[in-house]
C-alpha cells in the first residue's frame, strides 16, 4: 500500500487554482441541502472543511449560516477561497494546515467535510483525529464526483489516455487505485468509529467545449501546469487532437454523480 505521508506534497495543486475554480464541477445546492438535513445541522453549527481548496464546499455551507473553518496546505488555494467568500458575501475562517498538521486549538465541530481530498490523507489517522474533534452526534461527510462509463463521458477516457502518456500512471495514488491492495473510503470508514454510513447523490449534466476539457485537465494534480512543465504544449496539442477525433465540432457532454458519503459513529 502507498505510504501516504511519504508521498504527501502540500503544494501539489499550487498551479491548478484558476483552473480548479473555473472548470471543476461545483456541488449542487440540492445536495448540500440534503446533507444539511441528514446531518441535523442548524445555523451557527461549526463545520470543518478539511482540504478546502478554493472554497468549493466552505462557501455553500457558510451560505446556510454555518460557522465554517477551511483548512488547506496550499496558500494559493486559501487566497482563492478568501476572494471567493468575499465575492459571495459570506464569512469563513481560513487556516493553513492539513490532515498531517491540523491547526492547533480548533474544534469542536458538528460536521467535518472533505471535497475530493480524503484520498490525499492517511485515512486511518485522519478519522482518529476527527473523532477527537467532532461532537457526539456529529458526522463526517466525504464529497466526490463519479462519472459513469456512458457514451457522453467518452472524452474523459481520452483525457486519461493522453494523461497516461505524460506520466499519469506513475502517480502513487493512481498506481494504488489500480492495484489489488486499494481500499475504498467505505472500507476505511467501516473500520473506524464513523462506521454508520449513508450515501446521498445527485446526477448532473452539463455541456463542455474542448477548451473546458483542457482547463479541467490543468485542474488535475496529474496534469497540473507545474507538473507538465515544458511538456505542457505537447500535452495540450495531443489532448486537443484526441478530442477532435471524438467530436470534430468540439462539443461534449459531461454526466456526473455528485455525491456525499455521510459517516456517523456507529
SVG drawing of the C-alpha trace seen along z (x, -y; Angstrom):
<svg xmlns="http://www.w3.org/2000/svg" viewBox="-33 -40 43 48">
<polyline fill="none" stroke="black" stroke-width="0.4" points="0.0,0.0 1.2,-3.5 2.9,-5.4 0.6,-8.4 2.8,-10.5 5.9,-9.8 4.1,-10.8 2.4,-13.8 3.0,-17.1 1.3,-20.1 1.8,-22.1 0.5,-19.5 -2.2,-21.9 -0.3,-25.2 -0.7,-26.0 -4.2,-24.5 -6.1,-27.2 -7.5,-29.2 -8.4,-26.0 -9.9,-24.3 -12.2,-27.3 -13.4,-27.6 -13.6,-24.1 -14.3,-21.7 -17.9,-20.8 -19.4,-22.5 -21.7,-20.7 -25.4,-21.3 -27.4,-23.3 -29.8,-20.4 -27.0,-18.0 -25.8,-20.5 -29.3,-21.0 -29.8,-17.2 -26.6,-16.8 -27.7,-19.7 -30.9,-17.8 -29.3,-14.4 -26.7,-15.6 -29.1,-17.7 -27.2,-21.0 -28.6,-24.2 -27.4,-27.8 -24.4,-28.6 -23.1,-25.0 -19.3,-24.6 -18.2,-22.9 -14.6,-21.9 -13.7,-21.9 -10.5,-19.8 -8.7,-20.4 -11.0,-23.3 -9.3,-24.3 -10.8,-27.5 -13.9,-27.2 -16.0,-24.9 -17.7,-23.5 -16.9,-26.1 -18.9,-28.8 -22.2,-26.8 -22.2,-25.8 -21.4,-29.3 -24.4,-30.4 -26.5,-28.1 -25.4,-30.0 -22.7,-27.6 -19.5,-28.7 -17.0,-27.3 -13.3,-26.8 -11.5,-26.0 -8.1,-24.3 -5.7,-23.8 -1.9,-23.4 -1.7,-25.5 -1.5,-29.3 -2.8,-29.9 -5.9,-27.9 -6.5,-29.8 -6.2,-33.1 -8.7,-31.9 -11.1,-30.8 -10.9,-34.2 -11.6,-36.0 -14.5,-33.7 -16.0,-34.1 -15.8,-37.9 -17.4,-37.8 -20.2,-35.6 -20.7,-37.8 -20.1,-35.2 -17.6,-34.9 -15.4,-31.8 -12.3,-31.4 -9.3,-30.0 -6.2,-28.4 -3.1,-26.8 -2.7,-23.2 -3.6,-19.7 -4.6,-16.3 -0.9,-15.8 -0.6,-19.1 -4.0,-20.3 -4.0,-23.8 -3.8,-23.8 -6.8,-24.7 -9.5,-24.0 -12.9,-22.5 -15.2,-21.1 -17.3,-20.7 -20.7,-19.3 -19.6,-18.2 -16.3,-17.7 -16.5,-17.9 -14.0,-16.9 -14.3,-17.5 -12.2,-15.2 -9.5,-15.4 -9.8,-12.3 -7.6,-10.1 -4.7,-12.5 -4.7,-11.8 -3.6,-9.0 -7.2,-7.9 -7.0,-5.9 -5.1,-8.6 -7.4,-11.3 -10.5,-9.6 -8.9,-9.1 -8.1,-12.8 -11.6,-13.7 -13.0,-11.5 -11.4,-13.9 -12.8,-17.0 -16.4,-16.1 -19.1,-16.4 -21.3,-13.5 -24.0,-13.2 -21.7,-14.9 -20.6,-13.4 -18.1,-13.3 -19.2,-13.9 -17.0,-13.0 -18.0,-14.7 -17.0,-13.4 -18.0,-13.1 -18.3,-9.9 -18.5,-9.6 -20.4,-6.6 -18.9,-4.9 -21.5,-6.2 -21.1,-7.4 -21.3,-11.0 -18.3,-10.7 -16.0,-9.2 -14.0,-12.5 -12.9,-11.6 -11.3,-8.3 -9.5,-10.3 -8.2,-12.6 -7.0,-9.6 -5.3,-8.0 -3.4,-11.2 -2.5,-11.7 -1.0,-8.2 1.4,-9.2 2.5,-12.1 3.1,-10.2 -0.4,-9.9 0.0,-6.1 3.2,-6.7 1.5,-8.8 1.5,-6.8 -2.2,-7.4 -3.1,-6.2 -0.9,-3.1 -2.6,-2.3 -6.1,-2.8 -5.4,-0.4 -3.7,2.2 -5.2,5.1 -4.4,3.5 -6.6,0.5 -9.2,-0.2 -12.2,-2.4 -13.3,-5.2 -16.1,-2.9 -13.5,-0.3 -11.7,-2.8 -14.8,-4.2 -16.3,-0.9 -13.2,-0.1 -13.3,-3.4 -15.6,-4.8 -17.5,-6.5 -19.0,-3.3 -22.7,-4.2 -22.7,-5.1 -25.3,-6.8 -24.7,-8.0 -26.6,-10.8 -26.2,-11.7 -27.5,-14.0 -26.9,-13.3 -26.0,-16.3 -25.4,-17.0 -23.5,-19.9 -22.2,-20.9 -18.5,-21.3 -16.2,-22.6 -12.7,-21.4 -11.4,-24.5 -13.3,-23.3 -11.8,-19.9 -8.3,-21.3 -9.0,-23.6 -10.3,-20.6 -7.1,-18.7 -5.0,-21.6 -7.0,-21.4 -5.8,-17.8 -2.7,-17.1 -1.6,-14.6 -1.5,-17.2 -1.1,-20.4 0.9,-23.1 3.9,-22.8 3.8,-19.0 3.9,-19.1 6.5,-21.9 8.0,-22.0 5.7,-19.2 2.6,-21.4 2.3,-22.5 2.7,-18.9 0.3,-17.6 -2.4,-20.1 -1.8,-19.5 -2.2,-15.8 -5.3,-16.2 -6.9,-18.6 -6.1,-16.2 -7.7,-13.3 -10.8,-15.4 -11.1,-16.5 -11.2,-12.8 -14.0,-12.2 -16.0,-15.4 -14.9,-17.5 -17.2,-20.4 -15.5,-20.5 -18.8,-19.9 -19.0,-17.4 -21.4,-16.4 -20.5,-15.6 -22.7,-13.3 -21.7,-13.0 -23.0,-11.7 -22.2,-14.3 -22.3,-12.5 -21.7,-12.8 -20.8,-9.8 -22.0,-10.6 -20.5,-8.7 -21.6,-8.8 -20.3,-7.0 -21.9,-3.5"/>
</svg>
